[in-house]
Each structure stands twice: as structure tokens, then as C-alpha cells.
Amino acid sequence: MKRKIYSIIIFLLLSNLLMGQDIHFSQYYASPITVNPAYTGMFNGTYRVGANYRNQWASVSIPYKTFAAYADLGLMHKPFNKYFVGAGLSLVNDVSGDGNLAVTKLTANGAFHIALDAAKNYYLSIGLQASYIQKKIDWDKLYFHSQWRNVDFDQNRSNQEFGYFPGFHYFDFQLGTLYSFIVNTKVGGYLSASVSHLLRPKDSFYGSTYKLGGRPQLSAGVNVDVTKAFTLYPSFYYQNQKNASEFLTGVMVSYKLTPDEIESNKIYFGTYIRLKDAWYPVIGYEFSNIRVLLNYDINYSELQPASSGRGALELSIQYIGNFGKPPKGIIDMPCPRF
């Protein structure tokens, strides 16, 4: 019982340091159009579909479960065009905590990409995301200070809370820009910046005027072909919202199992860190147009006594297809095949 109470107290104290209910993944490189709408349509193919799943804090409380699915297209790819456009949709669902706080987010993305040189090695992109967000919570499953009985909580007692709503909804927008480049046949990279909550929508179950803070996001990475078989993908991702921030960085390595064949057949392995929170190893496999990545967050923050280091399990899968021949001169974003 003491361990459970200690876990609840620590978790509540740390909740102000977290990114709130803004949905995020450790595999920021595998969730492209949820990170920045400017990624929409920027990949070596005609269409892309993918999904992400995250299960967090199962060792501390009721698990936080996040699922995302997305699909996008690259349109107007013509040999004589210096530009093309991207269009995409995504659906995200997040359920967290004892109250089953459920967030459902449906988005529509559009992006414009223009080549800055005749060889189409340098691209500038801009994207816009429009979202419909719905939030719900089960108040009967929450604990309040008025229900504390010195040794535990009694949910049969009145929670002394009034004027709240079981749910609400709002519209939101995100704007992003992307600069991608191919230096030569062995080196390429990207610089990404976006801002979420452009209109600062109201976000409250009590009908208050509390507004979400703007959330700028920055990321960058390069891919370096060390040999015909080995490729390095160092990168970082940073976001900030009001008094909370998150910085992730690390490196991925891919190894071609059949380097002389055109068809992709790779394994991935790497390690990343979320500063002041967790580090996480990543493994994966890619065959043909399908890539699967798996990671596990190992918590080392102040929550570690309650979590025992067990943070989150995360899985991503992505498929890239073509109607005819794939477009030329485009670097997969954020990194090749990432």
C-alpha cells in the first residue's frame, strides 16, 4: 500500500513536468506527419501508410496507451516540375490514467514542396495541418483529496467537484516548414521546424478560459552511408510548451543484409535518450517496402523509484508504395526510409 501511495504522489508531482496530453512518440522519426505537416508527401514513393503504438507507465499506474495511423500521397510529380504537393490524413487516439482520459485527434494535412536547384537535391517545404480534437474523461474513476481517509482513497465519498463536463471538443492548426538536402550519393539530411496550437484553443473540462500554449518543435538529422552496407542516422528532436520541454537525441544504424540487391533487406539498431527522463534502445527490420521498429523506454528520472525503470513500449510500422515508377531526386524524410 505504501508503495502504491508513494507512486501516486510522485506521479502527480511530476505531471507538471510532462508534456501534458499533447501526444508524442519516442520514435519521432517514424511518426512524420504527426510531427510536422511539411513532411506530407516527402518520401521516395507515391503513397505511404503507417501506424504507431505506445504503452507507457504500466508499472506505475493505469497505462497510457497511444495509437496513431496515417496515410499520405505525393502528387504532381512530373520530370519537368520543380515542385510537387502532398496530401494526407491521420487519426490519433490516446487513453491515459485512472480516469481513462481519452483524446481523439483527426487531422488533414497539406504540403507544398519546391526544388531550389535544377538537380532537385535541395527542397524547401511548407505544410499546414487542420485538426479536430475530442476529449473525454470518466470522473467516477478519479481520486480527489476530499476522498482521502488517511490510509487510502474512498471513491464512495463525494469528490466535492462541481461544474465540470464529461467531454469537449475544438479545432486546432499546425504550421511547419522543412529544408531537405542531398549533398552527394552518400550524405543527405533535413532541418525541420513547426508550431502547434496556432489559435491557442481552450482546453478545459470546467469550461474555463484556459488555453493551450503554442508548441514549437525543432528537429534535424543526417544520413551518412559509411559503406555500401552500413548507414548512420544521427538526429535530434526538441519541443517546448509553456514551462515544459523535451529533448531527444540519438543515432540509428542500418545494415543491408543483401547489399548487392536492389530490393531493400535491412536490420536497424540504435540508441536514443530523452534528457532527464529515459534512454531507449531501438531495433528494427525492413524488407522491400515495409519497415518495423521497436523500442523500450528505460526510465531514470525522479519517477524511477516507482517505475523501477520501466517506461514505455513503442512499435511502428510503415509501408511505402508506388503507382508506376517512384519519383527521382527526393530524399525520404526525416531520413532515408525513416
Secondary structure, DSSP 4 states (H G I P E B T S, - for coil): -HHHHHHHHHHHHHGGGS-TT----S-GGG-HHHH-GGGTT-SSSSEEEEEEEEEE-TTTSSPEEEEEEEEEEEE---TT-SEEEEEEEEEEEEEETTTTEEEEEEEEEEEEEEESSTT--EEEEEEEEEEEEEEE--GGG---GGGB-SSSB-TTS-----S--SEEEEEEEEEEEEEEEE-SSSEEEEEEEEEE-TT--B--TT----BPPPEEEEEEEEEEESSSSEEEEEEEEEEEETTEEEEEEEEEEEEESSTTSSS-EEEEEEEEEETTTEEEEEEEEEETTEEEEEEEEEE-STTHHHHTTEEEEEEEEEEEE-SSSPPSS---SSSTT-
